[in-house]
Amino acid sequence: MPPLFQLLKENEVFASLSDREIGELASAAMRRKYKKNETIILYGELWSHLFIVEEGAVDAVKESSEGRNLHVATFNRGEIFWGLSFFIEDAPMPVTLETREGCSLYIWQREQIQPFLLEHGKVSWELSRLMAIRMLHASEIMQGLAFQPVAGRLANLLLEHFQGAESEPVARTLTLDEMAAHVGSTREVVCRFLHRFSNAGLIQVNRTEFTISNRSGLSDLAKQGKG
């Protein structure tokens, strides 16, 4: 079974299509390969496309007026995303899309997928459900930025990203800039809090490895501002 056919078959949005229809959709896709940290589309540009990730990961990043980056979402293998002008003509991209690592995407223009959305209510319904889920996720991010202190956001990020780091050290796969983008802060602030966490015995961290020393203490920090 061709890789794209299988990806579409397993995706909830397109799973209701027949094998013939999935084959037609797959044949219309353009496959693109990207290098690590390559920009797919910039914030503010028009991009009326939809893609599904074949391999690797794509980050959605929003830049503030002060030049700080906020990590909004990551799309991994089998997940789909679209430009805002895919639905609203002349609507600019609200985020920049960039690759976290080398990756490959299958991309469609709006005109290639629109007939499937108009003809198949199930496809449109599942895409609408996915949009609602993404909106809830964005709302949670904004609520965290508004009400949860930086220390709590950083503690939550460490707990989620470095799962399994209690038994033994794991590779430090996030840079200071990437951590800052995830929690809506700066690398200097993140570095300061990492040192505080380390001095308090919550974590052990160096340039290459990370260990959670006190999960309950880190969890208490992660709950700050919630509820």
N, C-alpha and C positions, 0 to 999 in steps of 0.2 A: 504494500500500500504506500503510495507517495507520501512523503513527510507532511506536505501542506494539507493534503486530503485528511490525514489523521488528525492534524491540529484543529481543523475546522469541525470535524466530526465530534471531537471531544469538547469543543467550546460550547457553552450553554446557549450563546446567542444564535449559533448556526446549526445546532444539533438537530433541529426539527426539519431541516432540508433533506430532500431525498439524495441518494448517492449521485444521481445525474445532476441535480442542481449544485451540489457541492463540487462536483467535477467542473461544472461551468464556471463557478466562482473561482475555483483554484486556477483555472487556465487563464483567467483575466488578471491575475496578480503579477506584480513586478517584484522580483527578489533583489534586495540590496544588502550588501555587506558593509559593515562599518568597523573602524578601528577603535581601540580604547580611547575614551574621552573625546570622541568626535561629536560635533554638533549635528543633529538631524534637522532641526528647524529652530529659529530664534524667536524669542518673545517679541510680539508685535507684528510678525510677518503673517501673511495669509497662507493657509495650508489646508486645503479641502480634501484631505486624504484620511484613510483609516488603515491601520496596520495591525498585524499579529506578529508576536515575537517568535521566531523560530529557535534561536539560540542566543544566550547572553542576557543582558538586562539593559533597560532604558530608564533613565531618571528624568522626572519632570521637576524643573527648578524655576523658582520665581525670584527675581532680583528686586530688592527694595530701592527706593530713591537714594538711600545712603550707600548703595553698592554692596549690601550684604545679600547673600544667597539663602533662600529657604527651600529645603527639600520638601516637595509636595507629595510625590509618589514614586514608586518603582514598578516597572512592568517587566515581568519575567516570562519565561517560555510559556506559550499558549495563551497569553493575555493580549487583549486588544486595547487600542486607544485611537483617538481621532482628533483632527484639528477642529477648532470651533467653527470655522467656515465650512466644515463638512455639513453642518446643519443650518448655519446662519451666514448667508452670503456676505462677503466683505468683512466678516468679524475676525479680528486679529487673534493670534495665538496668545493665551493668557500666561503661558509658561514657555520656557526653553526646554527642548528635548535633547538630551545628550546621552551618549552611551557610557555606562559604568565600566564596561569591559568590551572586548571585541564581540560583536553580535551580528546577527543576520535577521532581516525583517522581510515579511511579505506585505506589499503595499498596494492599495487600490485607490483610484480616484473616485470621487463621490458618484459620478455618473455610472460607474461600473457596479456599485452596490445598491444604489437607490432603487432600481427595479425590484430587487429582492425584498427590500424593506416595505415597498408599497404593495407588493403582491402577497407577502406572507406576514400575517398579523402576529404570529408567534415570534418571528424574528424581531419585529419591531417592539413587541412586548418585552422580550428578554433584554434587548438593548436599552429600553427605558428603565428596566429594573437595575441594570448595571450602572446607568447614569445616576440613579437615585442612591445607590450604594456609594458611588464615588463622591456624591455631594455630601453624604453623611460623614464620610471620612474627612473631607475638606473642612466640614463644620467642626469636627473633633480637633483637628489641627489648630483652627482658629481659636477655639475655646481654650486649648492648652496654652497658646501664646498669650491669650488675654488674662488668664486666671492662674496659671501654674508657674511658679518661679523657675528660673533657668536651672537651678540645682535639681529640681524635681524632674524637669524635662530631660536633663542629661542622665539622671539616674535611671529613668524609664528606658531611654535609648540603650544604655549599657546592658540593662537586664534583658531587653528584647534581642539585641544584636549579638551579644556574647553569651548566648545560652550554652551551657555545658562548660563554662569557664571556671567552675568551682573545683572540679576534681583535679584539673591540671591546667597549666597555662595554654592559651590558644593564641593563634597568630592575630596580631593587631591589624585588622583589615580596613579600619576607618582612619583617615587622616584627621588632623585637627580641623581643617577646613570643611571636611565632609561632616564631622560631628556638629560643627557650628551651623551648617546648612540645615541639618536635621532639627536642631532645637531653636533656630531663629536667633542666633547670637553671633559672636565673633570668636575667632580662634584664640584670642588673648583671654577672653572670659572662660572659654572651655578649658584651656590649659590651666588656668587658676583653680577652677573647680576640681579638675582631675587631681591636682596636687593636694587640695583639701581633702578629697575622698581618700587619697592614699595616706595622708597623715592621720586621718581618723580611723585607719585600719579597715576601710570598706573595700578597697581594691589594691591590687599590686599592678603597676604598669611601667613598662619601659618602651623603648622605641619600636620594639618588634613583637612584644608579647603582652597579654592581658590576663589577669586572674581576678575573679570575684572572691574576696576574702570574707565578706559579711553580707550575705544576700538579704537577710531580714532588715539590716540597717539601711541597705540601699533601697529596699522596697518601701520602707518608711519615708525616705526622701521622695521617692517617686509618687507617693500619695499626697504630697504637699499641694495644696490648692485645689485638689479634686473633691468632688462631692458637693 
